[in-house]
């Protein structure tokens, strides 16, 4: 078995994990390059190659599998740096993207302007046709009118087309005909048909997913093809997979056909890693993962060892932003990472985020021209970072620049730079605690009953503060925490989903119709598996999830179908009981007297890939903790002579009481007073808040 490389390109850093033939993971890290992503990536890969004693080209030639994750799609959606896209919809329904779902987090907040639709209203074109909810053609498709519209799109130089017709999930005939006409009259222009991408009943969600996917195609198809060419030119010859929002990986051809699946591709991998490391430490299957990068703080979770999925992934804020409309790992993100900018609002209050300094220019302490105060600058002023040993000594920090940046807010607050830096750290931590509460409490999960797994380059700065606020006693900080999402790709499988709309009620269940849908999904998934062509070496499983609700409810819950088909009343009864339990867990009640309504079913194909070893060798490490030095660090505004430890020299079973700083090659772990860190047998840190 050769090497396995996984890469996560974030807004600030590009993280690389190289798993060697013995199963040991090695970390590489470099600043993200926005122009050509492979430039920064190659620097990170080369740094790992150097530690392994080989050139990058040699390492790539000996690599059996390369997995790539990117924030490019997410950033493009949020910034609208996408193709000029036309939205084709049924005549009489041009405002689906404008109205969205009509929600508002604060009904009494009149300061925010009405959000813009993802595709401007002037780029919406109404198509003469109509299919009703039963799938009957009420008005035939006017192909002459369609051709006239397509000619107009060519004249106005649209780069992509999104097609979402009313009730195409029941009868896709008109969407299929539109796809044929687009190919004929707009050759080379990418397009997306809603019934193929997201065949769900909810009109806005289907339209939003279709619009986003189509708009991404020119950008992401070019990006993936360029990246593939750069990687091959550098010496890689084997299989290239891309991480996706559903917590798995797909082939590059699959994500080129549906690039929306790469939104949240990096963050979705952190819970995959979290499950692996929580299990490796024997701390259970219910887990909260906190991934603190340079730009965002991402929170995900697992329940009973399974990832939690959602169709409620909004980019740009709930209701005000744009919903992905596809199934994805449930991840909540806020702008509170190491690069988040601190500022004083009009009322004189300290704020942190959501704006980030990114990697260009980055925080002031990076010495690349940044002048705005960030969380990383605060940690630098507090003495937590070793300016001569950042990124294993490959990057020199400018402490004076960090102090000057923090002084800009300290002066407005009338406090010292250290006091301002401490306030910035606490405020960022409070934002992160609120994000954790949102994803746990709102879903009936008690954070006290979960293991916290911390990752991201900035996680070690304040994860113990966060855990203490939550009341959690233990935190797992893996040895590869600074590249947690990239590490998660090492544990990921190929995952493909197909969805079909079907309406069925438990009190008058249509066994034939539901089983026909299950059979169709099964056939589509097996066809997709055949295209992967992995030589039949991998384990394969198929499971089905029904989006269900009590009749007349507004929102659905995912409920696993307990059998591959509904063969009779016993299978239906097991499914009904599974829904009742799910509803009671999430919402606190069950209504045994109400019928259950299924509105759609998702089929999920999993192709199991090889995983790295769950533990690392501790041979050759020092049995005694030896301080690497001491320096003044500030905790609560008070300077403390703090012992510094080199993480590489710490042996399994060793306990480090706080206050202390542990310096890893790619991250820093801050042990606050009255807290401790212990090195586990697997080489990870088990952090205790008391």
PyMOL commands that set and color helices and strands:
alter all, ss='L'
color gray80, all
select helices_A, chain A and resi 37-52+56-61+72-79+96-99+121-123+143-155+173-185+194-197+203-233+252-257+259-262+268-280+364-366+375-381+391-393+399-413+417-443+447-449+459-470+481-490+506-508+511-532+569-587+647-649
alter helices_A, ss='H'
color red, helices_A
select strands_A, chain A and resi 3-9+13-19+25-31+63-70+85-90+124-127+130-131+137-139+160-164+190-193+239-243+249-251+287-292+297-303+306-307+309-310+314-315+322-323+328-329+332-334+340-344+350-356+451-455+474-477+494-505+540-550+557-560+596-607+627-635+638-646+655-657+660-663+668-671+676-679+685-688
alter strands_A, ss='S'
color yellow, strands_A
deselect
rebuild
show_as cartoon
